[in-house]
Amino acid sequence: MAELLAVERLRAGYAEAVVLEDVSLSLREGEALALLGRNGAGKTTLIASLLGLTTWRSGAIRLAGVDITRLAPERRARAGIGWVPQERGIFRSLSVEENLTAILRPGPWSVARVFELFPRLAERRRNLGDQLSGGEQQMLAIARALALNPRLILLDEPLEGLAPLIVEEVLTILRRILREEGLSAIVVEQKARQVLAVTDRAVILDRGMVVHEGDSAALLDDHALLAAKLGVSDRGDKDRP
């Protein structure tokens, strides 16, 4: 598979504060990457840097071989980067269907196809965004990102704050998007075991630096490394490692 994303020795942060130090990683077409780390490790800052929302200091970001390091956020979106923010970012005053049609771009993910993937949203297509449950809002946030027909989708803690049954439902959706549909993705998540089960590779950040990179399946089986780097015990993920 061809390389889709390359991050080379990136230093970035906010104003005068440098959060990321010499971060390098890559992602191939059709590959899903779990981006892991304790709170404050720099995960969300890396996502924000890919979106063009931080202060760049040095390094490079390439998408499909094109340097996007200095592109404005809207141009990165047009280049094919989709985003599911932790805050979900749906239009609460619009209906579910309007949320999708307002930002729909040409591509394989039509509104009908999105509704096939999210039957719960199809049932609530005329409900306003603020009439949805938290889990339904998260589904709509993912559906909106798909409606943009991105080449790369960035998901920032998609399981955060969801009830266990909804977590399983969202994981099933992610498994289909990432495994069956082969959409390229970077998934930030505190629930390490769950996200490792639906991704191909994993990167662990610590204090703004990459401290581990490898196959998701191998990391899932490495209980000592999970405990040392993420605070994950054999009993499962802690809510806030």
N, C-alpha and C positions, 0 to 999 in steps of 0.2 A: 504494500500500500504506500502511496505517495505521502510525503510529509505535508500536513495541513498547517500546523502552527509551530513556530520556533521562537522561543524566548532565549535570548543570549545575554548573560551577564547583566541582568537588569538591576539597576539601583533606582528606587523610587520611593515616594512617601507623600507627605502633606506639608506644604509650605517649606519650612526649614527642617522639618523632622524627616529623617531617612528611616523607612520601615523595612524595605527589601534590600538585601545586600547580595549582589552577585548571583542572582537567581537565574538558572538555566533549566529549561525543560523543553520537550517536544511532544507533538501529538500527530499521529498519522490519520489519514482519512478513514472514517468509520470506527475510530477508536474512542473509548471512554476512559477518562482519567479521574481517579479519586484524589482530591486535594485535601490532605488531612493535617492536623496539628492541634496543639492545645490552644485555648483562648489566648489571643494576642500574638499568635505565631506569625501572622501576616497573610493568612489565607484570603480574607476579604479584600485586603489591600492589593493582592496579586490580581484578583478578579477585576477590581476597580482600575488597575493599571492596564489590563487588557482592553478595558472599555474606554480608556483615555481620560479617566477621572482623577488621576493623581499627578503629583509633580514629578516629572521625569528628570533623572540626573544623568544616567548613562546606560548603555546597553541598547539592545535592539529587539523588536517584535516583528515577525514576518508572518503573514497569512497567505498561504498558497504561493509562497515565494516572493510576495510583494511586501515591501517594508511599510508598515503602518505605524511605526514608532511615534511619529509626530502628527498623525491624523487626528482631526477633531472627532469626538464621540459619534456624531451623526454620520460621519463618513465611514467609520468603522462598522456601524450598524448596516449601512448600505452595502458594505463589502461582504457582509454575511455573518456578523456576530450577533447572536440572540442572547437575551439575558432574562433570567428569572430571579429577581431580587429577593432578599430575605423578607422584605416588607411587602412582597407580592406585587404592588404597583398596579393593581387593576383600576379601571374607571368605575368607581362605586355608584355613580349616578346614571350609568348606562346599563342596558340589559346585557345578559351573557352574550347573546348573538351580536349586539352592537359592539361589545368589547372586541370581538373577533373581526368583524367586517371593517371596523375603523382603522385597523392597522394591517389588514390582509395584503400580502404581496403575492405575485405569481409564483407558482411552484406546485409540487405534489401535495402539499398540505392545504387542501381546501377546507372551508367551513364544514362541509358534509363529512369529510374524512376525519376532521378533529372531533366532531360529534360522535362518530363511530368509535373512536378511541375513548371518548369520555361520555358514555351514555347518561351519566348523572347530569352532566351539563346540558345535554340535549333535552332532558326532561324539564330543565329549568331555563331554557333558552330565553324566555321572556322576563325572567326575574332580574331585578337590578343587582348590581354587584354587592351592595350593602345588605341585600336580603339573603345572601349565601352564608353557609356555615364557614368556619375557618378552613376546613378541609376542602370544601367546594371552591373557596377563593384560591387556595393553592393550586387546585386542578385548573382553574381558569387562568392563573398566572402561567402555568406550563403550556396550556392551550394557546394563549396569546403569543408566546415565544415561538411555538410551532407555526402559527399562522403567518409569521414573518418569513417563513421558509429559509431559515439560516443555514449556513454551512457548518457553523460551530455554535453550540448552545452552552451557556454558562449558567449553572444552577447554584445559588448560594443558600445552603441549608434548607433544601426542599422538604425535609421531614420535621423541621423545627415546630414545636408546639402542637403537633397533631396527636390525636388519640391513637392508641395502638392499632385498632382496626383500620383507621384511615391511613396510617403509616404503611400497612400491608397493601392497601389498595394503590397508594401512590407508588410503592416499590414495584408492583405488578405493571403499572403504566410505564415506569422508567425502564424496567426490564424489556418491555416490548420496543420502546423507542430506541434503546441503546443496543440491545442484542438482536432483535428481529429486523428493525428498520435500519440499523447501522448508522444512526446519526452521531456525528462526532460531538463529544461533550467533555466538559470539566465540571465535576460535581464536588462542591465544598460541603462537608457534612461532619457533625460531631458524632453521629452514630456510625462508627467506623465499620463494624461488622456488616451492617445492612448495606452500606454503599459499596464495600469491597465485593459483595456477592453479585453486584450488577455491573461492575466495571472491569476493564482489562488490565490497567496498570494503576499504580498508586505513587504519589509523591507526598512525603511528610516534610512540613516546614517547621523550623524551630528558630525563634528570634530572627525571622526574616531571611533565613537561609535554608536551602534544601539539605536535609540530613539523611534522607533515604529515598530511593527510587527503585521500583521493581514491579513484578507482576502482582496483581491484586490477590490472586489465589495463594501465592507463596506467603504474602504478608498475613493473610487471613489465618494461615496455619502456624505462623510464627508468634506464639503466645508471649514469649519473652520480649520480643521487639514491640509488640502492641502495648504491653504493660509499661515498658521503659519509656517509649516515645509518646504514647497517647493516654496512659493511665487506664487502659482497658484490661479488666480482669477476665479470668476464665469464665466468670458468671455472666459476662456480657458487658456492653458499653455502659459507662457512667454517663449520666445526662450532661455533665459538664467536666470532661477530663481536663 
